[in-house]
C-alpha cells in the first residue's frame, strides 16, 4: 500500500469526524455485502482506509481514495475517478486500498463488517 496521507505539511492530518466515519463505515459494510467482497484480514488496514476516506469526505467533500498521492486533491474529487468506490473497483473489483477484496485475494479476511470500536482502536496510535 502506498502512503495514507498525501499532504505536504509536516503536521498530522486531523482525525475524521465521528459522523463521517460512521457514514463511511456503513457504506463500506453495505458495499462489501452487495459486491461479495471482504475486508482485509488485518482489521488495522480496513480501519486506516476507512478513517482516511472519512477524513477526505470531511476535508474535500468526497471519499477520495486515501492510499494514493494526488497533486491536486480537489481536482481529483471533482473528476470522481478515485472516489470510493473507484472506477477500477466498480469495473473490475480491483481495490488498491485492500478495503474490498475478492474471494481469491490472499489478504482477504472473512469479515464484511467492522465496529466503530475496532476502527478507533486501530487508528488511536496514529
N, C-alpha and C positions, 0 to 999 in steps of 0.2 A: 504494500500500500504506500502511496506517496504521502506527502505532507497533509496533515489535517487542517492546519491553519496556514493560509497563504497570505497573511498580511505582512507588510514590510516593516511594521512597527515592532520595536523590541518589547513593548508592553503586552501582557497577555490579553487575549480577547475576553470580553465579559461573558459570563455564563448566559446561556439561553434562558428566556423567561419560562416559568413553570407552565403557563398556559400554552405557549408554542410547543414546548417539549411534549406535553400531553397530546396535543393535536398531531404532532409528527409520530409519536408512539402509536396512537390509534390508527393513523394512516398506514404505517408500516405493517402492523399486525393484519389489518384488513387486506392490504395489497399482497402480503405473503400468502395468506389463505386463499385469496382469489386466484393467484397465479401458480399455486402449487410449489412455491419456493420456501426456503427456510433460512433462518438467521444463522450466522456463523457459529461454529462450535465453541468459540471463545466469546462469551457474552460481553466482554470488555470491548471487543471490536464493534459489536452491534450498538452498545451504549455510546461509544465515542462518535460513531457515524450519526446516530440519531441526535445527539447533542449538537453536532456540527450543522446538521440540517436545520434544527430549530434555531440555532444562532443566526444562520443565514436568513431564515424566514423573518426573524426579528430585525436584523440589520438591513436586509436588502429587499424584503417583501416577497421573497421566493425561496423555496427549498433547493438552493443550488448545491450540487454535489460538493461536499467539503473535502474530498480526497484529491482534488486536482488543483493545480496552480492556474490562476487567471490573471491576466494583465489588467483587465477591467471587469470586475465582478458585476457591476450594474449592467453593463452591456451584455454579459453572459446571461444574466437573469432575464433580460428582455428578449433575448433570442430563444430561450427556453430549451435549447438542446440538452444542456446538462442539468436542468431542473429535475428533481426526483419525482417520479421515475424517469430517468433519462431516456433518450431515444434508443441507445444500444440495449437497454433493459427492456423497453417496450417492444422493440422489434425482434431481438434475438435472445432475450433473457441472459444478457451479459452484464454483470454488475461489478464494475471496477472496485467499488467500495466494500465488497463482500457482505453487503446487507441482505440482498436477496439471492440466495444460492440454490441452484438446481440440485436435484437428487444425485446426480453424478459428480458433483463437486466434492473433492476430498476434505474440504474445510467446512462442509455443511454440517450443522447441528440437527437436532430433531425438534427444535422449538420454532413456533410461529408467533410466539408471544414473549413479551418482556415487561416486567413491572417497573414502575417509576422508582421503586426502592433499588432494584438491580441497576438501573441507569445511574441513579445518584451515587450508589456505592462505587461503581466503576469509574465515574468521572470526578469523584471527590478529590482524588490525588493529583488532578491536573492543575 
